[in-house]
Amino acid sequence: MEALDSYHMMLSLAESFSTPFVIKAIIKLGIPNILAKSDKPIHVDEICTILQAATGQAHNSEIVRRLMQSLCRKNIFEEQPAGVFGHNSLSRWLIDGTPKSFASLFLLTTSEAGQAAWHHLHELALEGTSSSTSAFAKAHGKSIFEFAANDPVFADLWFGFLNSFGHIIINGVLEGYDGFQSVAQVLVDVGGGTGLSVSKIVQAFPHIKGVNFDLPHTIASGTQNFPGVEHIAGDMFESVPKGDAIYMQKVLHNWNDEKAKAVLKNCYNALPVGGKIIIVDHIFDPHQKTVIDQDLGMLVFTGGKQRSASEWRELLASQGFSNVNFKPLPAVKFQAVIEAFK
Ligand SMILES: C[S@@+](CC[C@H](N)C(=O)[O-])C[C@H]1O[C@@H](n2cnc3c(N)ncnc32)[C@H](O)[C@@H]1O
Protein backbone atom coordinates (compact mmCIF):
# COMPACT_ATOMS: atom_id res chain seq x y z
CA MET A 1 0.00 0.00 0.00
CA GLU A 2 2.78 2.38 1.04
CA ALA A 3 4.74 1.62 -2.19
CA LEU A 4 1.65 2.32 -4.29
CA ASP A 5 0.97 5.61 -2.49
CA SER A 6 4.50 6.86 -3.02
CA TYR A 7 4.32 5.72 -6.68
CA HIS A 8 1.16 7.82 -7.17
CA MET A 9 2.71 10.72 -5.30
CA MET A 10 5.75 10.63 -7.63
CA LEU A 11 3.51 10.46 -10.72
CA SER A 12 1.53 13.42 -9.51
CA LEU A 13 4.71 15.39 -8.78
CA ALA A 14 6.07 14.58 -12.26
CA GLU A 15 3.00 16.09 -13.91
CA SER A 16 2.33 18.85 -11.37
CA PHE A 17 3.65 21.46 -13.82
CA SER A 18 0.55 20.85 -15.96
CA THR A 19 -2.04 22.51 -13.71
CA PRO A 20 -0.78 26.10 -14.14
CA PHE A 21 -0.72 25.51 -17.91
CA VAL A 22 -4.32 24.24 -17.97
CA ILE A 23 -5.28 27.29 -15.91
CA LYS A 24 -3.40 29.49 -18.41
CA ALA A 25 -5.32 27.86 -21.31
CA ILE A 26 -8.66 28.45 -19.60
CA ILE A 27 -7.75 32.09 -18.85
CA LYS A 28 -6.55 32.67 -22.44
CA LEU A 29 -9.85 31.24 -23.74
CA GLY A 30 -11.65 33.69 -21.42
CA ILE A 31 -13.76 31.01 -19.73
CA PRO A 32 -13.56 32.31 -16.10
CA ASN A 33 -14.97 35.65 -17.28
CA ILE A 34 -17.72 34.02 -19.39
CA LEU A 35 -18.86 31.94 -16.39
CA ALA A 36 -18.69 35.02 -14.13
CA LYS A 37 -21.12 36.88 -16.40
CA SER A 38 -23.72 34.12 -16.19
CA ASP A 39 -26.08 33.76 -13.23
CA LYS A 40 -26.05 29.95 -13.64
CA PRO A 41 -23.55 27.23 -14.68
CA ILE A 42 -23.18 26.80 -18.46
CA HIS A 43 -23.03 23.67 -20.62
CA VAL A 44 -19.72 23.25 -22.45
CA ASP A 45 -21.47 23.42 -25.87
CA GLU A 46 -22.92 26.80 -24.94
CA ILE A 47 -19.52 27.98 -23.64
CA CYS A 48 -18.12 27.12 -27.09
CA THR A 49 -20.98 28.95 -28.85
CA ILE A 50 -20.23 32.07 -26.76
CA LEU A 51 -16.50 31.73 -27.55
CA GLN A 52 -17.25 31.38 -31.28
CA ALA A 53 -19.50 34.46 -31.23
CA ALA A 54 -16.76 36.46 -29.48
CA THR A 55 -13.82 35.32 -31.62
CA GLY A 56 -15.35 34.17 -34.93
CA GLN A 57 -13.55 30.83 -34.45
CA ALA A 58 -15.11 27.42 -33.81
CA HIS A 59 -13.99 25.89 -30.49
CA ASN A 60 -13.65 22.14 -29.90
CA SER A 61 -16.09 21.39 -27.09
CA GLU A 62 -14.51 18.03 -26.29
CA ILE A 63 -11.15 19.67 -25.64
CA VAL A 64 -12.74 22.49 -23.62
CA ARG A 65 -14.64 19.89 -21.56
CA ARG A 66 -11.43 17.91 -20.88
CA LEU A 67 -9.58 21.04 -19.80
CA MET A 68 -12.42 22.05 -17.49
CA GLN A 69 -12.78 18.54 -16.07
CA SER A 70 -9.05 18.38 -15.36
CA LEU A 71 -9.44 21.51 -13.19
CA CYS A 72 -12.67 20.23 -11.58
CA ARG A 73 -10.73 17.14 -10.45
CA LYS A 74 -8.49 19.60 -8.55
CA ASN A 75 -11.52 21.36 -7.07
CA ILE A 76 -11.11 24.38 -9.37
CA PHE A 77 -14.57 25.02 -10.98
CA GLU A 78 -17.56 22.72 -10.48
CA GLU A 79 -19.19 20.33 -12.96
CA GLN A 80 -22.85 19.77 -12.06
CA PRO A 81 -24.54 18.03 -13.90
CA ALA A 82 -22.16 16.37 -16.42
CA GLY A 83 -20.83 18.86 -18.99
CA VAL A 84 -22.22 21.91 -17.14
CA PHE A 85 -19.57 24.12 -15.55
CA GLY A 86 -19.75 26.89 -12.99
CA HIS A 87 -17.52 28.77 -10.59
CA ASN A 88 -16.59 27.78 -7.06
CA SER A 89 -14.61 29.72 -4.47
CA LEU A 90 -11.22 28.71 -5.99
CA SER A 91 -12.03 29.34 -9.65
CA ARG A 92 -13.38 32.83 -8.87
CA TRP A 93 -9.76 33.93 -8.30
CA LEU A 94 -9.16 33.32 -12.03
CA ILE A 95 -11.61 35.96 -13.27
CA ASP A 96 -9.42 38.47 -15.10
CA GLY A 97 -9.62 42.21 -14.46
CA THR A 98 -11.03 42.14 -10.92
CA PRO A 99 -9.14 43.56 -7.92
CA LYS A 100 -8.90 40.02 -6.49
CA SER A 101 -7.52 38.16 -9.48
CA PHE A 102 -4.72 35.62 -9.74
CA ALA A 103 -5.08 35.50 -13.55
CA SER A 104 -2.12 37.79 -14.16
CA LEU A 105 0.11 35.81 -11.77
CA PHE A 106 -0.62 32.59 -13.72
CA LEU A 107 0.01 34.35 -17.05
CA LEU A 108 3.30 35.77 -15.74
CA THR A 109 4.69 32.58 -14.20
CA THR A 110 3.69 30.43 -17.19
CA SER A 111 5.02 32.93 -19.75
CA GLU A 112 7.84 31.64 -21.93
CA ALA A 113 10.25 34.12 -20.33
CA GLY A 114 9.16 33.09 -16.83
CA GLN A 115 9.37 29.37 -17.54
CA ALA A 116 12.81 29.67 -19.14
CA ALA A 117 14.21 30.82 -15.79
CA TRP A 118 13.46 27.50 -14.03
CA HIS A 119 15.73 25.62 -16.46
CA HIS A 120 18.70 27.44 -14.92
CA LEU A 121 17.94 26.83 -11.25
CA HIS A 122 20.77 24.30 -10.73
CA GLU A 123 23.33 26.82 -12.04
CA LEU A 124 22.70 29.03 -9.00
CA ALA A 125 24.19 26.32 -6.77
CA LEU A 126 27.49 26.92 -8.57
CA GLU A 127 27.54 30.65 -7.74
CA GLY A 128 29.59 32.18 -4.89
CA THR A 129 27.82 33.19 -1.67
CA SER A 130 27.87 36.92 -2.53
CA SER A 131 26.19 36.35 -5.91
CA SER A 132 22.98 38.30 -6.45
CA THR A 133 22.08 36.70 -9.74
CA SER A 134 18.78 34.93 -10.43
CA ALA A 135 17.79 31.98 -12.62
CA PHE A 136 15.86 34.55 -14.69
CA ALA A 137 19.08 36.52 -15.33
CA LYS A 138 20.90 33.28 -16.19
CA ALA A 139 18.22 32.54 -18.80
CA HIS A 140 17.89 36.03 -20.29
CA GLY A 141 21.17 37.82 -19.52
CA LYS A 142 19.30 40.55 -17.59
CA SER A 143 17.22 40.99 -14.46
CA ILE A 144 13.44 40.62 -14.59
CA PHE A 145 13.18 44.43 -14.14
CA GLU A 146 15.48 45.14 -17.12
CA PHE A 147 13.69 42.47 -19.16
CA ALA A 148 10.31 44.13 -18.46
CA ALA A 149 11.81 47.46 -19.58
CA ASN A 150 12.70 46.03 -22.99
CA ASP A 151 9.95 43.55 -23.81
CA PRO A 152 6.49 45.14 -24.18
CA VAL A 153 4.62 41.80 -24.05
CA PHE A 154 6.36 40.79 -20.82
CA ALA A 155 5.93 44.34 -19.46
CA ASP A 156 2.14 44.01 -19.93
CA LEU A 157 2.14 40.77 -17.96
CA TRP A 158 4.40 42.28 -15.29
CA PHE A 159 2.35 45.45 -14.77
CA GLY A 160 -0.87 43.38 -14.89
CA PHE A 161 0.55 41.24 -12.09
CA LEU A 162 1.66 44.30 -10.04
CA ASN A 163 -1.78 45.87 -10.39
CA SER A 164 -3.87 42.87 -9.39
CA PHE A 165 -1.56 41.47 -6.74
CA GLY A 166 -0.83 44.97 -5.44
CA HIS A 167 -4.57 45.36 -4.82
CA ILE A 168 -4.74 42.21 -2.71
CA ILE A 169 -1.69 43.21 -0.64
CA ILE A 170 -2.56 46.89 -0.07
CA ASN A 171 -6.14 46.00 0.90
CA GLY A 172 -4.68 43.60 3.49
CA VAL A 173 -2.32 46.34 4.72
CA LEU A 174 -5.06 48.96 5.07
CA GLU A 175 -7.22 46.44 6.92
CA GLY A 176 -4.52 45.22 9.30
CA TYR A 177 -2.16 48.16 9.97
CA ASP A 178 -3.01 51.38 11.79
CA GLY A 179 0.30 53.26 11.54
CA PHE A 180 -0.35 55.63 8.59
CA GLN A 181 -2.23 58.23 10.65
CA SER A 182 1.02 59.23 12.38
CA VAL A 183 2.92 59.92 9.11
CA ALA A 184 3.53 63.70 9.28
CA GLN A 185 3.19 64.44 5.58
CA VAL A 186 5.38 62.92 2.89
CA LEU A 187 5.33 59.13 2.42
CA VAL A 188 7.80 57.78 -0.15
CA ASP A 189 6.92 54.40 -1.65
CA VAL A 190 10.31 52.97 -2.66
CA GLY A 191 9.97 50.49 -5.56
CA GLY A 192 6.30 51.47 -5.63
CA GLY A 193 5.71 50.01 -9.11
CA THR A 194 2.49 51.30 -10.67
CA GLY A 195 1.83 53.66 -7.72
CA LEU A 196 -1.35 51.82 -6.82
CA SER A 197 -0.38 51.13 -3.19
CA VAL A 198 0.60 54.66 -2.27
CA SER A 199 -2.49 56.00 -4.07
CA LYS A 200 -4.71 53.76 -1.90
CA ILE A 201 -2.88 54.95 1.23
CA VAL A 202 -3.37 58.61 0.22
CA GLN A 203 -7.05 57.94 -0.50
CA ALA A 204 -7.50 56.49 3.02
CA PHE A 205 -5.30 59.15 4.71
CA PRO A 206 -5.71 62.38 2.70
CA HIS A 207 -3.26 64.33 4.92
CA ILE A 208 -0.45 62.24 3.33
CA LYS A 209 1.40 63.45 0.24
CA GLY A 210 2.42 60.33 -1.66
CA VAL A 211 5.59 59.83 -3.68
CA ASN A 212 5.86 56.80 -5.93
CA PHE A 213 9.56 56.12 -6.58
CA ASP A 214 10.66 53.49 -9.11
CA LEU A 215 12.95 52.85 -12.08
CA PRO A 216 12.57 55.23 -15.05
CA HIS A 217 10.90 52.68 -17.37
CA THR A 218 8.31 51.78 -14.70
CA ILE A 219 7.49 55.42 -14.07
CA ALA A 220 7.35 56.09 -17.84
CA SER A 221 5.17 53.16 -18.88
CA GLY A 222 3.62 51.45 -15.84
CA THR A 223 1.97 54.28 -13.90
CA GLN A 224 -1.18 56.34 -14.14
CA ASN A 225 -2.07 59.71 -12.63
CA PHE A 226 -3.34 59.29 -9.09
CA PRO A 227 -4.56 62.37 -7.15
CA GLY A 228 -2.13 63.24 -4.33
CA VAL A 229 0.69 61.11 -5.75
CA GLU A 230 3.89 62.37 -7.40
CA HIS A 231 5.86 59.88 -9.50
CA ILE A 232 9.66 60.15 -9.27
CA ALA A 233 12.07 58.08 -11.36
CA GLY A 234 15.45 56.97 -10.02
CA ASP A 235 17.59 54.13 -8.73
CA MET A 236 17.15 53.13 -5.09
CA PHE A 237 20.73 51.81 -5.04
CA GLU A 238 21.93 55.40 -5.62
CA SER A 239 19.50 57.37 -3.43
CA VAL A 240 15.82 57.65 -2.55
CA PRO A 241 13.70 60.84 -2.25
CA LYS A 242 13.47 62.37 1.22
CA GLY A 243 10.22 61.88 3.16
CA ASP A 244 8.74 61.81 6.66
CA ALA A 245 8.23 58.07 6.30
CA ILE A 246 9.17 55.39 3.78
CA TYR A 247 6.93 52.59 2.55
CA MET A 248 8.38 49.53 0.84
CA GLN A 249 6.04 46.73 -0.26
CA LYS A 250 7.38 43.44 -1.67
CA VAL A 251 10.73 44.99 -2.60
CA LEU A 252 13.43 43.82 -0.18
CA HIS A 253 12.66 40.12 -0.70
CA ASN A 254 13.81 40.66 -4.31
CA TRP A 255 17.37 41.19 -3.17
CA ASN A 256 20.15 39.36 -1.33
CA ASP A 257 21.44 40.80 1.98
CA GLU A 258 24.16 42.94 0.44
CA LYS A 259 21.75 44.66 -1.97
CA ALA A 260 18.96 44.93 0.64
CA LYS A 261 21.41 46.65 3.02
CA ALA A 262 22.35 49.16 0.30
CA VAL A 263 18.66 50.08 -0.21
CA LEU A 264 18.06 50.33 3.55
CA LYS A 265 21.09 52.59 3.95
CA ASN A 266 19.65 54.99 1.36
CA CYS A 267 16.23 54.82 3.07
CA TYR A 268 17.87 55.66 6.41
CA ASN A 269 19.60 58.68 4.87
CA ALA A 270 16.29 59.91 3.39
CA LEU A 271 14.46 59.93 6.76
CA PRO A 272 14.48 62.55 9.54
CA VAL A 273 15.56 61.43 13.03
CA GLY A 274 12.58 59.49 14.46
CA GLY A 275 11.30 58.82 10.93
CA LYS A 276 9.69 55.48 10.24
CA ILE A 277 10.17 52.82 7.60
CA ILE A 278 7.10 50.67 6.89
CA ILE A 279 8.08 47.44 5.14
CA VAL A 280 5.46 45.01 3.85
CA ASP A 281 7.03 41.66 3.23
CA HIS A 282 7.06 37.97 3.91
CA ILE A 283 7.97 36.54 7.33
CA PHE A 284 9.52 33.20 6.53
CA ASP A 285 9.57 30.12 8.71
CA PRO A 286 11.72 27.55 6.87
CA HIS A 287 10.43 24.73 9.10
CA GLN A 288 6.75 25.37 8.51
CA LYS A 289 5.20 22.98 5.98
CA THR A 290 2.79 24.87 3.73
CA VAL A 291 1.13 24.28 0.38
CA ILE A 292 3.14 27.09 -1.22
CA ASP A 293 6.85 27.32 -1.74
CA GLN A 294 7.52 30.59 -0.04
CA ASP A 295 11.16 31.02 -0.91
CA LEU A 296 12.21 29.59 -4.27
CA GLY A 297 10.26 32.00 -6.47
CA MET A 298 12.53 34.77 -5.23
CA LEU A 299 15.68 32.83 -6.07
CA VAL A 300 14.39 32.04 -9.55
CA PHE A 301 12.92 35.38 -10.59
CA THR A 302 14.99 38.00 -8.77
CA GLY A 303 17.88 36.34 -6.91
CA GLY A 304 16.30 37.42 -3.61
CA LYS A 305 15.10 35.49 -0.59
CA GLN A 306 12.42 35.38 2.08
CA ARG A 307 13.57 36.31 5.60
CA SER A 308 12.62 35.12 9.07
CA ALA A 309 11.73 37.63 11.80
CA SER A 310 15.24 37.44 13.27
CA GLU A 311 16.82 37.96 9.82
CA TRP A 312 14.63 41.07 9.34
CA ARG A 313 15.73 42.39 12.76
CA GLU A 314 19.39 41.81 11.91
CA LEU A 315 19.08 43.41 8.48
CA LEU A 316 17.36 46.52 9.82
CA ALA A 317 19.71 46.87 12.81
CA SER A 318 22.74 46.62 10.49
CA GLN A 319 21.65 49.90 8.86
CA GLY A 320 20.86 51.75 12.12
CA PHE A 321 17.11 51.11 12.39
CA SER A 322 15.69 50.35 15.87
CA ASN A 323 12.37 49.58 17.66
CA VAL A 324 11.42 46.97 15.08
CA ASN A 325 7.75 45.86 15.31
CA PHE A 326 6.05 43.07 13.39
CA LYS A 327 2.35 43.41 12.62
CA PRO A 328 1.04 40.28 10.87
CA LEU A 329 -1.61 40.88 8.20
CA PRO A 330 -4.39 38.29 8.67
CA ALA A 331 -5.88 38.91 5.19
CA VAL A 332 -2.61 38.08 3.37
CA LYS A 333 -1.07 34.98 4.84
CA PHE A 334 2.65 35.07 5.81
CA GLN A 335 2.82 38.84 5.11
CA ALA A 336 3.45 41.41 7.82
CA VAL A 337 4.11 45.09 8.24
CA ILE A 338 7.61 45.48 9.64
CA GLU A 339 7.94 48.92 11.21
CA ALA A 340 11.30 50.35 12.27
CA PHE A 341 12.59 53.79 13.26
CA LYS A 342 15.65 55.95 12.57
C1 LIG B 1 7.96 43.15 -6.85
S1 LIG B 1 7.84 44.78 -7.42
C2 LIG B 1 6.86 45.52 -6.12
C3 LIG B 1 6.12 46.73 -6.60
C4 LIG B 1 5.16 47.34 -5.60
N1 LIG B 1 5.84 47.76 -4.40
C5 LIG B 1 4.02 46.40 -5.29
O1 LIG B 1 4.01 45.83 -4.21
O2 LIG B 1 3.15 46.24 -6.15
C6 LIG B 1 9.45 45.48 -7.15
C7 LIG B 1 9.58 46.89 -7.68
O3 LIG B 1 10.93 47.34 -7.44
C8 LIG B 1 11.30 48.16 -8.54
N2 LIG B 1 12.77 48.30 -8.62
C9 LIG B 1 13.67 47.35 -8.99
N3 LIG B 1 14.92 47.86 -8.97
C10 LIG B 1 14.79 49.17 -8.58
C11 LIG B 1 15.74 50.22 -8.40
N4 LIG B 1 17.05 50.01 -8.59
N5 LIG B 1 15.27 51.43 -8.01
C12 LIG B 1 13.93 51.64 -7.81
N6 LIG B 1 12.99 50.66 -7.96
C13 LIG B 1 13.42 49.44 -8.35
C14 LIG B 1 10.70 47.41 -9.72
O4 LIG B 1 10.64 48.22 -10.89
C15 LIG B 1 9.34 47.00 -9.18
O5 LIG B 1 8.36 47.96 -9.44
Ligand as a Chemical Component Dictionary entry (heavy atoms), coordinates in Angstrom:
data_LIG
# 
_chem_comp.id                   LIG 
_chem_comp.type                 NON-POLYMER 
_chem_comp.pdbx_formal_charge   0 
_chem_comp.three_letter_code    LIG 
# 
loop_
_chem_comp_atom.comp_id 
_chem_comp_atom.atom_id 
_chem_comp_atom.alt_atom_id 
_chem_comp_atom.type_symbol 
_chem_comp_atom.charge 
_chem_comp_atom.model_Cartn_x 
_chem_comp_atom.model_Cartn_y 
_chem_comp_atom.model_Cartn_z 
_chem_comp_atom.pdbx_ordinal 
LIG C1  C1  C 0  7.956  43.149 -6.845  1  
LIG S1  S1  S 1  7.841  44.780 -7.419  2  
LIG C2  C2  C 0  6.856  45.517 -6.122  3  
LIG C3  C3  C 0  6.121  46.728 -6.601  4  
LIG C4  C4  C 0  5.157  47.344 -5.596  5  
LIG N1  N1  N 0  5.844  47.757 -4.400  6  
LIG C5  C5  C 0  4.023  46.402 -5.293  7  
LIG O1  O1  O 0  4.007  45.829 -4.206  8  
LIG O2  O2  O -1 3.148  46.241 -6.150  9  
LIG C6  C6  C 0  9.450  45.484 -7.146  10 
LIG C7  C7  C 0  9.581  46.889 -7.679  11 
LIG O3  O3  O 0  10.931 47.340 -7.442  12 
LIG C8  C8  C 0  11.304 48.161 -8.538  13 
LIG N2  N2  N 0  12.768 48.297 -8.621  14 
LIG C9  C9  C 0  13.668 47.352 -8.986  15 
LIG N3  N3  N 0  14.915 47.864 -8.970  16 
LIG C10 C10 C 0  14.789 49.165 -8.582  17 
LIG C11 C11 C 0  15.735 50.218 -8.399  18 
LIG N4  N4  N 0  17.047 50.009 -8.588  19 
LIG N5  N5  N 0  15.271 51.425 -8.007  20 
LIG C12 C12 C 0  13.934 51.638 -7.811  21 
LIG N6  N6  N 0  12.991 50.664 -7.965  22 
LIG C13 C13 C 0  13.418 49.440 -8.353  23 
LIG C14 C14 C 0  10.703 47.412 -9.722  24 
LIG O4  O4  O 0  10.638 48.218 -10.892 25 
LIG C15 C15 C 0  9.341  47.002 -9.178  26 
LIG O5  O5  O 0  8.362  47.964 -9.442  27 
# 
loop_
_chem_comp_bond.comp_id 
_chem_comp_bond.atom_id_1 
_chem_comp_bond.atom_id_2 
_chem_comp_bond.value_order 
_chem_comp_bond.pdbx_ordinal 
LIG C1  S1  SING 1  
LIG S1  C2  SING 2  
LIG S1  C6  SING 3  
LIG C2  C3  SING 4  
LIG C3  C4  SING 5  
LIG C4  N1  SING 6  
LIG C4  C5  SING 7  
LIG C5  O1  DOUB 8  
LIG C5  O2  SING 9  
LIG C6  C7  SING 10 
LIG C7  O3  SING 11 
LIG C7  C15 SING 12 
LIG O3  C8  SING 13 
LIG C8  N2  SING 14 
LIG C8  C14 SING 15 
LIG N2  C9  SING 16 
LIG N2  C13 SING 17 
LIG C9  N3  DOUB 18 
LIG N3  C10 SING 19 
LIG C10 C11 SING 20 
LIG C10 C13 DOUB 21 
LIG C11 N4  SING 22 
LIG C11 N5  DOUB 23 
LIG N5  C12 SING 24 
LIG C12 N6  DOUB 25 
LIG N6  C13 SING 26 
LIG C14 O4  SING 27 
LIG C14 C15 SING 28 
LIG C15 O5  SING 29 
# 
